[in-house]
Amino acid sequence: MAVFFSLITATTLFAVLLCNLAECAAECKGSERRSILAFKAGVGDSKGRLQSWLEGTDCCRWPGITCNKTIGVVTSVDLSGHRWRLSGTANMAALLSLSNLEHLDLSWNDFESAVIVPKIGRPTNLAYLDLSNAGFSGKIPAELGNLTRLTTLHLSNIYRLSVTDFEVRGSLQTDNVNWLRSLVALEPLSLDGVDLSRIGKNWDSAVSNLRQLAHLSMAECGLFPLFPAESDSLRNLSAFLRDLDLSGNGNRDFPEQIPAWLQNFTALQMLDLSGCGLSGNVFPFRNLSLRKLNLFSNNLSGDVSFVFCNQPLLSFLSLMENNFGDTIPTNISLPSLTYLDLSGNNFRGSVLESIARLVKLQHLGLGYNNFSGQIPVSLSKLSSLSFLDLGAVKLELLENLTGVQFLVLSNNKLTLNFSPAWNPSFQLQHLGLSGCNIGG
């Protein structure tokens, strides 16, 4: 008898195990299958990624679709164009009828001026929404504010091609962002390229209630004025915000200054204020432990010696195209730095040995300044460099820079000296020598 019961128990456990391996998972509901197929009918699928989406089959087994295995309801639709690259007109309304949806990702596709419909507020369980860089246009509906469980929201319309260039992939706009106030669980919020010009300086009050916000990206949004006069409305963010990107905003005809209250954002690790037409001095960053600081293309001036010291985590520093005119401090202490660009300023004096001690550098830009003297021999130890822009150099000093692909030596005041027999150890994709005095 004991053996009999043991066999029954073993059989039951084996059956449960098979169910846990999805053999007994519930199939998707017919209504949800029809909704997903309605979405499929409006998109182009040149790579055939959706060819298994067929009537009469279990949509819970379709690629890009995830279901609750117990009750067979769709909880996730992940069609990010990094893998799918869909086109056509996205019928969002069909997907938004999936009432148990928690995750929706349509980013990086090529939808033709698709709009975000008001029904976006229907799947109230939605926690993750990414519609970025997919061609969505028109007004952002206020119904987004109904998605109070959202922890991630990406609506960006621009794609960064490089530090200085980007590609526009849509034209979303809104004349108010009050719907943000109710999304109190948001951690990352990306609105790059969304036209926010109509809301002016009121953007800060709209995000002030997002106490868990760690990443805020509002680049190229037409914000002006860019900074609120006081920090009171943003005080709730100061302890948690790690990444802040406000690049490409402001108005160069009415330049603003970097507000001192940013020093209170002690959790900041990334700050991008490039292309904002800012003027005046850079406030001290001593209270911040930054990993990235981008001030490219402004009109900033004054002493920046503190930027080069006591930032052990800083890996990216761009002061490119400003009006800084001092000498580089001798006591540079940036052990983690991989990207340094000081080009397009009025820095003077010599290129110091301290730069040559930044052994992790992969990008070094010093061109279009007023440097003089010889490049230090120790620069040849920067074996990780792949981009090098110098005002002048004795080329033999580059023989150990085997990874260099971009070398710019243009418009300098010194002579380039190299012997006819010199055989460089690197293979360049780009070499700039315009305006040089080439010697031998």
JOURMO-V964574 format. One record per backbone hydrogen bond with DSSP energy under -0.5 kcal/mol. CO is the residue of the C=O (numbers start at 0). NH is the residue of the N-H. If there is no record, write none. Layout:
# JOURMO-V964574
CO_NH + CO_NH
This chain:
# JOURMO-V964574
0_4 + 1_5 + 2_6 + 3_7 + 4_8 + 5_9 + 6_10 + 7_11 + 8_12 + 9_13 + 10_14 + 11_15 + 12_16 + 13_17 + 14_18 + 15_19 + 16_20 + 17_22 + 18_21 + 21_24 + 28_32 + 29_33 + 30_34 + 31_35 + 32_36 + 33_37 + 34_38 + 35_39 + 36_40 + 38_41 + 39_42 + 41_88 + 43_86 + 44_47 + 47_50 + 49_52 + 51_53 + 53_56 + 56_58 + 57_60 + 58_61 + 61_64 + 63_77 + 65_74 + 65_75 + 66_68 + 67_71 + 67_72 + 68_25 + 71_28 + 72_67 + 74_101 + 74_102 + 75_65 + 76_78 + 76_104 + 79_82 + 79_83 + 85_109 + 86_43 + 87_89 + 87_111 + 89_91 + 90_93 + 90_94 + 91_95 + 92_96 + 93_96 + 94_97 + 96_98 + 97_100 + 101_126 + 101_127 + 102_76 + 103_129 + 104_78 + 105_108 + 106_80 + 109_87 + 110_112 + 113_136 + 114_116 + 116_119 + 117_120 + 118_121 + 121_123 + 122_125 + 126_150 + 126_151 + 127_103 + 128_153 + 129_105 + 129_106 + 130_133 + 131_107 + 133_110 + 135_170 + 136_115 + 137_172 + 138_140 + 140_143 + 141_144 + 142_145 + 143_146 + 145_147 + 146_149 + 150_186 + 150_187 + 151_128 + 152_189 + 153_130 + 155_132 + 156_168 + 158_160 + 158_166 + 164_160 + 164_161 + 166_158 + 168_134 + 170_137 + 171_194 + 172_139 + 176_179 + 177_180 + 178_181 + 179_182 + 181_183 + 182_185 + 183_211 + 186_213 + 186_214 + 187_152 + 188_216 + 189_154 + 190_193 + 191_156 + 191_157 + 193_195 + 194_173 + 195_198 + 195_199 + 198_201 + 199_202 + 200_203 + 201_205 + 202_206 + 203_207 + 206_209 + 208_210 + 209_212 + 213_241 + 213_242 + 214_188 + 215_244 + 216_190 + 217_220 + 218_192 + 220_195 + 222_249 + 230_233 + 230_234 + 231_234 + 233_236 + 233_237 + 234_237 + 236_239 + 236_240 + 237_266 + 241_268 + 241_269 + 242_215 + 243_245 + 243_271 + 244_217 + 245_248 + 246_219 + 250_253 + 251_254 + 255_278 + 258_261 + 259_262 + 260_263 + 261_264 + 263_265 + 264_267 + 267_288 + 268_290 + 268_291 + 269_243 + 270_272 + 270_293 + 271_245 + 272_275 + 273_247 + 277_298 + 279_300 + 284_287 + 287_289 + 290_314 + 290_315 + 291_270 + 292_294 + 292_317 + 293_272 + 295_274 + 296_276 + 298_279 + 299_322 + 300_281 + 303_306 + 303_307 + 304_307 + 305_308 + 307_332 + 310_313 + 314_337 + 314_338 + 315_292 + 316_340 + 317_294 + 319_296 + 320_297 + 323_345 + 325_347 + 332_310 + 333_336 + 337_361 + 337_362 + 338_316 + 339_364 + 340_318 + 340_319 + 342_320 + 343_321 + 346_369 + 347_327 + 348_371 + 349_351 + 351_354 + 351_355 + 352_356 + 354_357 + 356_358 + 357_360 + 361_385 + 361_386 + 362_339 + 363_388 + 364_341 + 366_343 + 367_344 + 369_348 + 375_378 + 376_379 + 377_380 + 378_381 + 380_382 + 381_384 + 385_404 + 385_405 + 386_363 + 387_407 + 388_365 + 392_394 + 393_396 + 394_397 + 395_398 + 397_400 + 399_401 + 400_403 + 404_406 + 404_428 + 404_429 + 405_387 + 406_431 + 407_389 + 413_436 + 414_416 + 415_417 + 415_438 + 416_394 + 416_395 + 418_421 + 421_423 + 425_427 + 429_406 + 430_432 + 431_408 + 432_435 + 433_410 + 435_437 + 436_415 + 436_438 + 438_417
